[in-house]
Amino acid sequence: MKKQMKQGAELLGIDSLSEELVECLLLFAEELLRWNARINLTSIRELDGVIEKHILDSLVVTGLLDKPSRILDMGSGGGIPAIPLALALPNQSFFSVDSVGKKINFQQHIKRLLGLKNLQIRCARIEELDSAGLEWNGFDVVLARALAHTNDLLKMALPLIGPAGIVIAMKGPEGEGELASIEDRWHRFYEIPETVVTYQLPFTGATRCLISVRRKDD
Ligand SMILES: C[S@@+](CC[C@H](N)C(=O)[O-])C[C@H]1O[C@@H](n2cnc3c(N)ncnc32)[C@H](O)[C@@H]1O
């Protein structure tokens, strides 16, 4: 499995993964499946599927996170993409939010197990998070994977993102269509799109799309 993870990363153009990082990512994947027998964290049941569709897919975002940032993952579920990214980018600060307590308990377990100091975790509804009430005021990057339509993500992110911050929507093949249907009102607040990256997962060839949108300076 370690070889598969490294090979997949190479095929996706992700910077080479250290042995220690691969071990941590693998442990996360195994724990995700172990807890999945009791609580619903993922529909994927096999380790190779978790590695490709959750871990490697999360790591593709590292290519868009080049400078030290405060990063919010909205609706992170079992910690995806926040946990693989926090492991891969120890100098970036992550804040992971989901409204389901059992999923947050799993993330807390992983944080303890892997000693993840750059990850904060909160059980809350996104709409009830107010940047003024957070320790961090205005995120540089807001991520969301499999949470909602891009229009809804832009609405959720607006009160939480700082000036010139970016929203990255992690999408499947529907991404291009969603981009075309972004409502006019969001062009007042965001540069749409900042970038779009379309890629294929390395083993199944499934299509993924990263839509990146920058908030305009106030
Ligand atoms: C389909 S799952 C995706 C989880 C994870 N991002 C992934 O890619 O595996 C969507 C997650 O968003 C959470 N969620 C949905 N609406 C939310 C909201 N308004 N506030 C916080 N979390 C929310 C759900 O509890 C669920 O865990």
Ligand as a Chemical Component Dictionary entry (heavy atoms), coordinates in Angstrom:
data_LIG
# 
_chem_comp.id                   LIG 
_chem_comp.type                 NON-POLYMER 
_chem_comp.pdbx_formal_charge   0 
_chem_comp.three_letter_code    LIG 
# 
loop_
_chem_comp_atom.comp_id 
_chem_comp_atom.atom_id 
_chem_comp_atom.alt_atom_id 
_chem_comp_atom.type_symbol 
_chem_comp_atom.charge 
_chem_comp_atom.model_Cartn_x 
_chem_comp_atom.model_Cartn_y 
_chem_comp_atom.model_Cartn_z 
_chem_comp_atom.pdbx_ordinal 
LIG C1  C1  C 0  -20.562 14.205 1.845 1  
LIG S1  S1  S 1  -19.788 14.598 3.355 2  
LIG C2  C2  C 0  -18.162 15.021 2.806 3  
LIG C3  C3  C 0  -17.150 14.867 3.889 4  
LIG C4  C4  C 0  -15.714 15.149 3.480 5  
LIG N1  N1  N 0  -15.510 16.519 3.083 6  
LIG C5  C5  C 0  -15.279 14.206 2.354 7  
LIG O1  O1  O 0  -14.978 14.676 1.265 8  
LIG O2  O2  O -1 -15.232 12.984 2.583 9  
LIG C6  C6  C 0  -20.444 16.195 3.795 10 
LIG C7  C7  C 0  -20.158 16.544 5.226 11 
LIG O3  O3  O 0  -20.595 17.876 5.450 12 
LIG C8  C8  C 0  -21.194 17.952 6.730 13 
LIG N2  N2  N 0  -22.125 19.089 6.669 14 
LIG C9  C9  C 0  -23.192 19.233 5.843 15 
LIG N3  N3  N 0  -23.765 20.432 6.031 16 
LIG C10 C10 C 0  -23.041 21.061 6.998 17 
LIG C11 C11 C 0  -23.135 22.325 7.626 18 
LIG N4  N4  N 0  -24.112 23.176 7.293 19 
LIG N5  N5  N 0  -22.234 22.658 8.578 20 
LIG C12 C12 C 0  -21.244 21.777 8.920 21 
LIG N6  N6  N 0  -21.103 20.564 8.348 22 
LIG C13 C13 C 0  -21.985 20.213 7.402 23 
LIG C14 C14 C 0  -21.853 16.597 6.933 24 
LIG O4  O4  O 0  -22.003 16.281 8.298 25 
LIG C15 C15 C 0  -20.884 15.677 6.224 26 
LIG O5  O5  O 0  -19.946 15.142 7.135 27 
# 
loop_
_chem_comp_bond.comp_id 
_chem_comp_bond.atom_id_1 
_chem_comp_bond.atom_id_2 
_chem_comp_bond.value_order 
_chem_comp_bond.pdbx_ordinal 
LIG C1  S1  SING 1  
LIG S1  C2  SING 2  
LIG S1  C6  SING 3  
LIG C2  C3  SING 4  
LIG C3  C4  SING 5  
LIG C4  N1  SING 6  
LIG C4  C5  SING 7  
LIG C5  O1  DOUB 8  
LIG C5  O2  SING 9  
LIG C6  C7  SING 10 
LIG C7  O3  SING 11 
LIG C7  C15 SING 12 
LIG O3  C8  SING 13 
LIG C8  N2  SING 14 
LIG C8  C14 SING 15 
LIG N2  C9  SING 16 
LIG N2  C13 SING 17 
LIG C9  N3  DOUB 18 
LIG N3  C10 SING 19 
LIG C10 C11 SING 20 
LIG C10 C13 DOUB 21 
LIG C11 N4  SING 22 
LIG C11 N5  DOUB 23 
LIG N5  C12 SING 24 
LIG C12 N6  DOUB 25 
LIG N6  C13 SING 26 
LIG C14 O4  SING 27 
LIG C14 C15 SING 28 
LIG C15 O5  SING 29 
# 
